[in-house]
Amino acid sequence: MEMILLNSESKKDIDLILKIAEKMGINSKKMNAKEKEDYMLGIAIEKGKTNQFVDTKLFLNKIRNK
């Protein structure tokens, strides 16, 4: 499965793209600002995941000293 994410200031253009996708049999979903934020946060979490334990005290001391 492939996916694209489109962002536009024009509601008219997004609605047109959604209609074209529907006619082509492509599943699509319009996201509100909260859904978009949650999606992007999920991507950031996955990208930053190291599967390593982080000592909280050492981490906090490191960011406080910057």
PDB file of N, CA, C and O in Angstrom:
ATOM      1  N   MET A   1       0.840  -1.169   0.000  1.00  0.00           N
ATOM      2  CA  MET A   1       0.000   0.000   0.000  1.00  0.00           C
ATOM      3  C   MET A   1       0.893   1.241   0.000  1.00  0.00           C
ATOM      4  O   MET A   1       1.903   1.290   0.701  1.00  0.00           O
ATOM      5  N   GLU A   2       0.521   2.209  -0.767  1.00  0.00           N
ATOM      6  CA  GLU A   2       1.237   3.485  -0.840  1.00  0.00           C
ATOM      7  C   GLU A   2       0.335   4.578  -0.293  1.00  0.00           C
ATOM      8  O   GLU A   2      -0.888   4.446  -0.296  1.00  0.00           O
ATOM      9  N   MET A   3       0.949   5.664   0.179  1.00  0.00           N
ATOM     10  CA  MET A   3       0.172   6.757   0.749  1.00  0.00           C
ATOM     11  C   MET A   3       0.836   8.083   0.418  1.00  0.00           C
ATOM     12  O   MET A   3       2.061   8.184   0.351  1.00  0.00           O
ATOM     13  N   ILE A   4       0.004   9.100   0.213  1.00  0.00           N
ATOM     14  CA  ILE A   4       0.516  10.464   0.079  1.00  0.00           C
ATOM     15  C   ILE A   4      -0.238  11.341   1.067  1.00  0.00           C
ATOM     16  O   ILE A   4      -1.364  11.038   1.461  1.00  0.00           O
ATOM     17  N   LEU A   5       0.397  12.414   1.450  1.00  0.00           N
ATOM     18  CA  LEU A   5      -0.227  13.385   2.340  1.00  0.00           C
ATOM     19  C   LEU A   5      -0.140  14.729   1.638  1.00  0.00           C
ATOM     20  O   LEU A   5       0.948  15.192   1.298  1.00  0.00           O
ATOM     21  N   LEU A   6      -1.286  15.349   1.424  1.00  0.00           N
ATOM     22  CA  LEU A   6      -1.342  16.633   0.729  1.00  0.00           C
ATOM     23  C   LEU A   6      -1.783  17.709   1.703  1.00  0.00           C
ATOM     24  O   LEU A   6      -2.613  17.466   2.579  1.00  0.00           O
ATOM     25  N   ASN A   7      -1.228  18.891   1.546  1.00  0.00           N
ATOM     26  CA  ASN A   7      -1.594  20.018   2.406  1.00  0.00           C
ATOM     27  C   ASN A   7      -1.791  21.238   1.518  1.00  0.00           C
ATOM     28  O   ASN A   7      -0.941  21.546   0.682  1.00  0.00           O
ATOM     29  N   SER A   8      -2.901  21.928   1.696  1.00  0.00           N
ATOM     30  CA  SER A   8      -3.182  23.099   0.876  1.00  0.00           C
ATOM     31  C   SER A   8      -3.967  24.116   1.694  1.00  0.00           C
ATOM     32  O   SER A   8      -4.715  23.756   2.603  1.00  0.00           O
ATOM     33  N   GLU A   9      -3.791  25.362   1.366  1.00  0.00           N
ATOM     34  CA  GLU A   9      -4.584  26.431   1.983  1.00  0.00           C
ATOM     35  C   GLU A   9      -5.961  26.525   1.330  1.00  0.00           C
ATOM     36  O   GLU A   9      -6.864  27.175   1.858  1.00  0.00           O
ATOM     37  N   SER A  10      -6.112  25.876   0.186  1.00  0.00           N
ATOM     38  CA  SER A  10      -7.356  25.976  -0.577  1.00  0.00           C
ATOM     39  C   SER A  10      -8.279  24.786  -0.303  1.00  0.00           C
ATOM     40  O   SER A  10      -7.990  23.661  -0.709  1.00  0.00           O
ATOM     41  N   LYS A  11      -9.392  25.047   0.389  1.00  0.00           N
ATOM     42  CA  LYS A  11     -10.393  24.003   0.636  1.00  0.00           C
ATOM     43  C   LYS A  11     -10.957  23.488  -0.679  1.00  0.00           C
ATOM     44  O   LYS A  11     -11.229  22.296  -0.820  1.00  0.00           O
ATOM     45  N   LYS A  12     -11.132  24.383  -1.636  1.00  0.00           N
ATOM     46  CA  LYS A  12     -11.671  24.024  -2.946  1.00  0.00           C
ATOM     47  C   LYS A  12     -10.770  23.007  -3.652  1.00  0.00           C
ATOM     48  O   LYS A  12     -11.255  22.020  -4.205  1.00  0.00           O
ATOM     49  N   ASP A  13      -9.462  23.252  -3.630  1.00  0.00           N
ATOM     50  CA  ASP A  13      -8.523  22.336  -4.287  1.00  0.00           C
ATOM     51  C   ASP A  13      -8.498  20.972  -3.601  1.00  0.00           C
ATOM     52  O   ASP A  13      -8.468  19.940  -4.272  1.00  0.00           O
ATOM     53  N   ILE A  14      -8.510  20.964  -2.267  1.00  0.00           N
ATOM     54  CA  ILE A  14      -8.513  19.692  -1.532  1.00  0.00           C
ATOM     55  C   ILE A  14      -9.787  18.914  -1.831  1.00  0.00           C
ATOM     56  O   ILE A  14      -9.735  17.704  -2.053  1.00  0.00           O
ATOM     57  N   ASP A  15     -10.926  19.592  -1.840  1.00  0.00           N
ATOM     58  CA  ASP A  15     -12.187  18.921  -2.154  1.00  0.00           C
ATOM     59  C   ASP A  15     -12.158  18.331  -3.568  1.00  0.00           C
ATOM     60  O   ASP A  15     -12.683  17.241  -3.793  1.00  0.00           O
ATOM     61  N   LEU A  16     -11.553  19.037  -4.510  1.00  0.00           N
ATOM     62  CA  LEU A  16     -11.435  18.534  -5.876  1.00  0.00           C
ATOM     63  C   LEU A  16     -10.581  17.270  -5.910  1.00  0.00           C
ATOM     64  O   LEU A  16     -10.945  16.290  -6.559  1.00  0.00           O
ATOM     65  N   ILE A  17      -9.460  17.292  -5.220  1.00  0.00           N
ATOM     66  CA  ILE A  17      -8.578  16.121  -5.179  1.00  0.00           C
ATOM     67  C   ILE A  17      -9.300  14.935  -4.540  1.00  0.00           C
ATOM     68  O   ILE A  17      -9.162  13.805  -5.008  1.00  0.00           O
ATOM     69  N   LEU A  18     -10.068  15.182  -3.474  1.00  0.00           N
ATOM     70  CA  LEU A  18     -10.824  14.107  -2.831  1.00  0.00           C
ATOM     71  C   LEU A  18     -11.875  13.518  -3.779  1.00  0.00           C
ATOM     72  O   LEU A  18     -12.084  12.305  -3.790  1.00  0.00           O
ATOM     73  N   LYS A  19     -12.533  14.362  -4.570  1.00  0.00           N
ATOM     74  CA  LYS A  19     -13.520  13.870  -5.543  1.00  0.00           C
ATOM     75  C   LYS A  19     -12.853  13.027  -6.620  1.00  0.00           C
ATOM     76  O   LYS A  19     -13.381  11.987  -7.013  1.00  0.00           O
ATOM     77  N   ILE A  20     -11.699  13.469  -7.096  1.00  0.00           N
ATOM     78  CA  ILE A  20     -10.961  12.709  -8.115  1.00  0.00           C
ATOM     79  C   ILE A  20     -10.530  11.360  -7.544  1.00  0.00           C
ATOM     80  O   ILE A  20     -10.653  10.335  -8.214  1.00  0.00           O
ATOM     81  N   ALA A  21     -10.025  11.357  -6.311  1.00  0.00           N
ATOM     82  CA  ALA A  21      -9.612  10.109  -5.668  1.00  0.00           C
ATOM     83  C   ALA A  21     -10.795   9.149  -5.552  1.00  0.00           C
ATOM     84  O   ALA A  21     -10.656   7.953  -5.809  1.00  0.00           O
ATOM     85  N   GLU A  22     -11.947   9.668  -5.168  1.00  0.00           N
ATOM     86  CA  GLU A  22     -13.139   8.838  -5.035  1.00  0.00           C
ATOM     87  C   GLU A  22     -13.511   8.215  -6.384  1.00  0.00           C
ATOM     88  O   GLU A  22     -13.824   7.027  -6.454  1.00  0.00           O
ATOM     89  N   LYS A  23     -13.476   9.017  -7.451  1.00  0.00           N
ATOM     90  CA  LYS A  23     -13.814   8.512  -8.790  1.00  0.00           C
ATOM     91  C   LYS A  23     -12.836   7.439  -9.247  1.00  0.00           C
ATOM     92  O   LYS A  23     -13.198   6.547 -10.014  1.00  0.00           O
ATOM     93  N   MET A  24     -11.579   7.528  -8.769  1.00  0.00           N
ATOM     94  CA  MET A  24     -10.561   6.549  -9.140  1.00  0.00           C
ATOM     95  C   MET A  24     -10.577   5.325  -8.232  1.00  0.00           C
ATOM     96  O   MET A  24      -9.816   4.382  -8.450  1.00  0.00           O
ATOM     97  N   GLY A  25     -11.438   5.331  -7.213  1.00  0.00           N
ATOM     98  CA  GLY A  25     -11.514   4.206  -6.288  1.00  0.00           C
ATOM     99  C   GLY A  25     -10.399   4.200  -5.251  1.00  0.00           C
ATOM    100  O   GLY A  25     -10.064   3.155  -4.693  1.00  0.00           O
ATOM    101  N   ILE A  26      -9.823   5.382  -4.997  1.00  0.00           N
ATOM    102  CA  ILE A  26      -8.740   5.512  -4.026  1.00  0.00           C
ATOM    103  C   ILE A  26      -9.346   5.963  -2.692  1.00  0.00           C
ATOM    104  O   ILE A  26     -10.093   6.940  -2.637  1.00  0.00           O
ATOM    105  N   ASN A  27      -9.013   5.236  -1.617  1.00  0.00           N
ATOM    106  CA  ASN A  27      -9.478   5.643  -0.288  1.00  0.00           C
ATOM    107  C   ASN A  27      -8.793   6.938   0.100  1.00  0.00           C
ATOM    108  O   ASN A  27      -7.585   7.089  -0.082  1.00  0.00           O
ATOM    109  N   SER A  28      -9.560   7.868   0.633  1.00  0.00           N
ATOM    110  CA  SER A  28      -8.986   9.144   1.057  1.00  0.00           C
ATOM    111  C   SER A  28      -9.697   9.612   2.320  1.00  0.00           C
ATOM    112  O   SER A  28     -10.814   9.189   2.620  1.00  0.00           O
ATOM    113  N   LYS A  29      -9.036  10.481   3.040  1.00  0.00           N
ATOM    114  CA  LYS A  29      -9.603  11.012   4.277  1.00  0.00           C
ATOM    115  C   LYS A  29      -9.113  12.433   4.456  1.00  0.00           C
ATOM    116  O   LYS A  29      -7.927  12.721   4.296  1.00  0.00           O
ATOM    117  N   LYS A  30     -10.026  13.303   4.785  1.00  0.00           N
ATOM    118  CA  LYS A  30      -9.680  14.685   5.083  1.00  0.00           C
ATOM    119  C   LYS A  30      -9.388  14.769   6.578  1.00  0.00           C
ATOM    120  O   LYS A  30     -10.191  14.317   7.395  1.00  0.00           O
ATOM    121  N   MET A  31      -8.247  15.344   6.937  1.00  0.00           N
ATOM    122  CA  MET A  31      -7.848  15.435   8.342  1.00  0.00           C
ATOM    123  C   MET A  31      -8.044  16.853   8.862  1.00  0.00           C
ATOM    124  O   MET A  31      -7.794  17.829   8.155  1.00  0.00           O
ATOM    125  N   ASN A  32      -8.496  16.949  10.107  1.00  0.00           N
ATOM    126  CA  ASN A  32      -8.542  18.263  10.724  1.00  0.00           C
ATOM    127  C   ASN A  32      -7.169  18.544  11.350  1.00  0.00           C
ATOM    128  O   ASN A  32      -6.280  17.694  11.306  1.00  0.00           O
ATOM    129  N   ALA A  33      -7.004  19.708  11.919  1.00  0.00           N
ATOM    130  CA  ALA A  33      -5.697  20.108  12.457  1.00  0.00           C
ATOM    131  C   ALA A  33      -5.224  19.167  13.564  1.00  0.00           C
ATOM    132  O   ALA A  33      -4.038  18.842  13.627  1.00  0.00           O
ATOM    133  N   LYS A  34      -6.120  18.728  14.427  1.00  0.00           N
ATOM    134  CA  LYS A  34      -5.766  17.831  15.537  1.00  0.00           C
ATOM    135  C   LYS A  34      -5.307  16.478  15.006  1.00  0.00           C
ATOM    136  O   LYS A  34      -4.310  15.935  15.483  1.00  0.00           O
ATOM    137  N   GLU A  35      -6.020  15.929  14.025  1.00  0.00           N
ATOM    138  CA  GLU A  35      -5.643  14.638  13.444  1.00  0.00           C
ATOM    139  C   GLU A  35      -4.285  14.730  12.746  1.00  0.00           C
ATOM    140  O   GLU A  35      -3.470  13.812  12.837  1.00  0.00           O
ATOM    141  N   LYS A  36      -4.052  15.841  12.053  1.00  0.00           N
ATOM    142  CA  LYS A  36      -2.769  16.038  11.370  1.00  0.00           C
ATOM    143  C   LYS A  36      -1.630  16.124  12.381  1.00  0.00           C
ATOM    144  O   LYS A  36      -0.566  15.539  12.176  1.00  0.00           O
ATOM    145  N   GLU A  37      -1.855  16.852  13.471  1.00  0.00           N
ATOM    146  CA  GLU A  37      -0.849  16.979  14.524  1.00  0.00           C
ATOM    147  C   GLU A  37      -0.525  15.613  15.135  1.00  0.00           C
ATOM    148  O   GLU A  37       0.643  15.282  15.340  1.00  0.00           O
ATOM    149  N   ASP A  38      -1.565  14.822  15.424  1.00  0.00           N
ATOM    150  CA  ASP A  38      -1.365  13.487  15.988  1.00  0.00           C
ATOM    151  C   ASP A  38      -0.587  12.589  15.030  1.00  0.00           C
ATOM    152  O   ASP A  38       0.302  11.850  15.454  1.00  0.00           O
ATOM    153  N   TYR A  39      -0.913  12.649  13.760  1.00  0.00           N
ATOM    154  CA  TYR A  39      -0.231  11.836  12.751  1.00  0.00           C
ATOM    155  C   TYR A  39       1.255  12.207  12.675  1.00  0.00           C
ATOM    156  O   TYR A  39       2.119  11.330  12.674  1.00  0.00           O
ATOM    157  N   MET A  40       1.542  13.492  12.612  1.00  0.00           N
ATOM    158  CA  MET A  40       2.925  13.944  12.504  1.00  0.00           C
ATOM    159  C   MET A  40       3.709  13.637  13.783  1.00  0.00           C
ATOM    160  O   MET A  40       4.899  13.328  13.713  1.00  0.00           O
ATOM    161  N   LEU A  41       3.065  13.717  14.943  1.00  0.00           N
ATOM    162  CA  LEU A  41       3.709  13.362  16.196  1.00  0.00           C
ATOM    163  C   LEU A  41       4.078  11.881  16.195  1.00  0.00           C
ATOM    164  O   LEU A  41       5.156  11.505  16.654  1.00  0.00           O
ATOM    165  N   GLY A  42       3.195  11.056  15.684  1.00  0.00           N
ATOM    166  CA  GLY A  42       3.477   9.623  15.569  1.00  0.00           C
ATOM    167  C   GLY A  42       4.692   9.353  14.688  1.00  0.00           C
ATOM    168  O   GLY A  42       5.519   8.501  15.012  1.00  0.00           O
ATOM    169  N   ILE A  43       4.801  10.068  13.585  1.00  0.00           N
ATOM    170  CA  ILE A  43       5.957   9.923  12.697  1.00  0.00           C
ATOM    171  C   ILE A  43       7.235  10.345  13.424  1.00  0.00           C
ATOM    172  O   ILE A  43       8.257   9.665  13.329  1.00  0.00           O
ATOM    173  N   ALA A  44       7.178  11.459  14.143  1.00  0.00           N
ATOM    174  CA  ALA A  44       8.350  11.943  14.874  1.00  0.00           C
ATOM    175  C   ALA A  44       8.783  10.947  15.945  1.00  0.00           C
ATOM    176  O   ALA A  44       9.977  10.726  16.144  1.00  0.00           O
ATOM    177  N   ILE A  45       7.817  10.349  16.633  1.00  0.00           N
ATOM    178  CA  ILE A  45       8.138   9.352  17.663  1.00  0.00           C
ATOM    179  C   ILE A  45       8.815   8.145  17.032  1.00  0.00           C
ATOM    180  O   ILE A  45       9.836   7.675  17.534  1.00  0.00           O
ATOM    181  N   GLU A  46       8.258   7.637  15.934  1.00  0.00           N
ATOM    182  CA  GLU A  46       8.862   6.486  15.263  1.00  0.00           C
ATOM    183  C   GLU A  46      10.273   6.786  14.775  1.00  0.00           C
ATOM    184  O   GLU A  46      11.168   5.950  14.894  1.00  0.00           O
ATOM    185  N   LYS A  47      10.465   7.966  14.234  1.00  0.00           N
ATOM    186  CA  LYS A  47      11.771   8.352  13.711  1.00  0.00           C
ATOM    187  C   LYS A  47      12.808   8.459  14.825  1.00  0.00           C
ATOM    188  O   LYS A  47      13.973   8.118  14.621  1.00  0.00           O
ATOM    189  N   GLY A  48      12.393   8.929  15.999  1.00  0.00           N
ATOM    190  CA  GLY A  48      13.325   9.130  17.098  1.00  0.00           C
ATOM    191  C   GLY A  48      13.508   7.921  17.996  1.00  0.00           C
ATOM    192  O   GLY A  48      14.350   7.936  18.895  1.00  0.00           O
ATOM    193  N   LYS A  49      12.721   6.864  17.759  1.00  0.00           N
ATOM    194  CA  LYS A  49      12.777   5.690  18.623  1.00  0.00           C
ATOM    195  C   LYS A  49      14.114   4.964  18.461  1.00  0.00           C
ATOM    196  O   LYS A  49      14.529   4.664  17.341  1.00  0.00           O
ATOM    197  N   THR A  50      14.793   4.682  19.590  1.00  0.00           N
ATOM    198  CA  THR A  50      16.094   3.996  19.548  1.00  0.00           C
ATOM    199  C   THR A  50      16.052   2.623  20.202  1.00  0.00           C
ATOM    200  O   THR A  50      16.985   1.835  20.047  1.00  0.00           O
ATOM    201  N   ASN A  51      14.969   2.325  20.940  1.00  0.00           N
ATOM    202  CA  ASN A  51      14.849   1.072  21.689  1.00  0.00           C
ATOM    203  C   ASN A  51      15.953   0.916  22.729  1.00  0.00           C
ATOM    204  O   ASN A  51      16.291  -0.205  23.109  1.00  0.00           O
ATOM    205  N   GLN A  52      16.514   2.024  23.189  1.00  0.00           N
ATOM    206  CA  GLN A  52      17.525   1.993  24.231  1.00  0.00           C
ATOM    207  C   GLN A  52      16.977   2.701  25.463  1.00  0.00           C
ATOM    208  O   GLN A  52      16.224   3.669  25.358  1.00  0.00           O
ATOM    209  N   PHE A  53      17.370   2.201  26.638  1.00  0.00           N
ATOM    210  CA  PHE A  53      16.961   2.811  27.891  1.00  0.00           C
ATOM    211  C   PHE A  53      17.687   4.140  28.068  1.00  0.00           C
ATOM    212  O   PHE A  53      18.890   4.235  27.826  1.00  0.00           O
ATOM    213  N   VAL A  54      16.951   5.161  28.492  1.00  0.00           N
ATOM    214  CA  VAL A  54      17.544   6.465  28.746  1.00  0.00           C
ATOM    215  C   VAL A  54      17.390   6.766  30.237  1.00  0.00           C
ATOM    216  O   VAL A  54      16.279   6.753  30.767  1.00  0.00           O
ATOM    217  N   ASP A  55      18.503   7.036  30.904  1.00  0.00           N
ATOM    218  CA  ASP A  55      18.470   7.398  32.316  1.00  0.00           C
ATOM    219  C   ASP A  55      17.890   8.805  32.441  1.00  0.00           C
ATOM    220  O   ASP A  55      18.473   9.767  31.939  1.00  0.00           O
ATOM    221  N   THR A  56      16.755   8.923  33.104  1.00  0.00           N
ATOM    222  CA  THR A  56      16.036  10.192  33.194  1.00  0.00           C
ATOM    223  C   THR A  56      16.881  11.286  33.836  1.00  0.00           C
ATOM    224  O   THR A  56      16.918  12.413  33.341  1.00  0.00           O
ATOM    225  N   LYS A  57      17.563  10.961  34.939  1.00  0.00           N
ATOM    226  CA  LYS A  57      18.373  11.972  35.635  1.00  0.00           C
ATOM    227  C   LYS A  57      19.502  12.489  34.753  1.00  0.00           C
ATOM    228  O   LYS A  57      19.742  13.695  34.694  1.00  0.00           O
ATOM    229  N   LEU A  58      20.198  11.581  34.065  1.00  0.00           N
ATOM    230  CA  LEU A  58      21.283  12.004  33.172  1.00  0.00           C
ATOM    231  C   LEU A  58      20.754  12.869  32.030  1.00  0.00           C
ATOM    232  O   LEU A  58      21.363  13.874  31.663  1.00  0.00           O
ATOM    233  N   PHE A  59      19.609  12.462  31.474  1.00  0.00           N
ATOM    234  CA  PHE A  59      19.008  13.213  30.371  1.00  0.00           C
ATOM    235  C   PHE A  59      18.637  14.628  30.809  1.00  0.00           C
ATOM    236  O   PHE A  59      18.958  15.602  30.127  1.00  0.00           O
ATOM    237  N   LEU A  60      17.957  14.731  31.954  1.00  0.00           N
ATOM    238  CA  LEU A  60      17.547  16.049  32.451  1.00  0.00           C
ATOM    239  C   LEU A  60      18.755  16.928  32.772  1.00  0.00           C
ATOM    240  O   LEU A  60      18.746  18.123  32.478  1.00  0.00           O
ATOM    241  N   ASN A  61      19.782  16.350  33.367  1.00  0.00           N
ATOM    242  CA  ASN A  61      20.995  17.121  33.648  1.00  0.00           C
ATOM    243  C   ASN A  61      21.644  17.603  32.367  1.00  0.00           C
ATOM    244  O   ASN A  61      22.143  18.726  32.301  1.00  0.00           O
ATOM    245  N   LYS A  62      21.640  16.762  31.352  1.00  0.00           N
ATOM    246  CA  LYS A  62      22.263  17.133  30.076  1.00  0.00           C
ATOM    247  C   LYS A  62      21.522  18.301  29.424  1.00  0.00           C
ATOM    248  O   LYS A  62      22.164  19.226  28.926  1.00  0.00           O
ATOM    249  N   ILE A  63      20.190  18.279  29.415  1.00  0.00           N
ATOM    250  CA  ILE A  63      19.466  19.372  28.751  1.00  0.00           C
ATOM    251  C   ILE A  63      19.470  20.645  29.604  1.00  0.00           C
ATOM    252  O   ILE A  63      19.361  21.749  29.070  1.00  0.00           O
ATOM    253  N   ARG A  64      19.593  20.496  30.907  1.00  0.00           N
ATOM    254  CA  ARG A  64      19.649  21.678  31.778  1.00  0.00           C
ATOM    255  C   ARG A  64      20.974  22.413  31.635  1.00  0.00           C
ATOM    256  O   ARG A  64      21.029  23.630  31.817  1.00  0.00           O
ATOM    257  N   ASN A  65      22.036  21.696  31.314  1.00  0.00           N
ATOM    258  CA  ASN A  65      23.366  22.288  31.205  1.00  0.00           C
ATOM    259  C   ASN A  65      23.626  22.957  29.862  1.00  0.00           C
ATOM    260  O   ASN A  65      24.704  23.514  29.653  1.00  0.00           O
ATOM    261  N   LYS A  66      22.677  22.913  28.964  1.00  0.00           N
ATOM    262  CA  LYS A  66      22.870  23.554  27.646  1.00  0.00           C
ATOM    263  C   LYS A  66      22.497  24.984  27.675  1.00  0.00           C
ATOM    264  O   LYS A  66      22.597  25.668  26.657  1.00  0.00           O
TER     265      LYS A  66
END
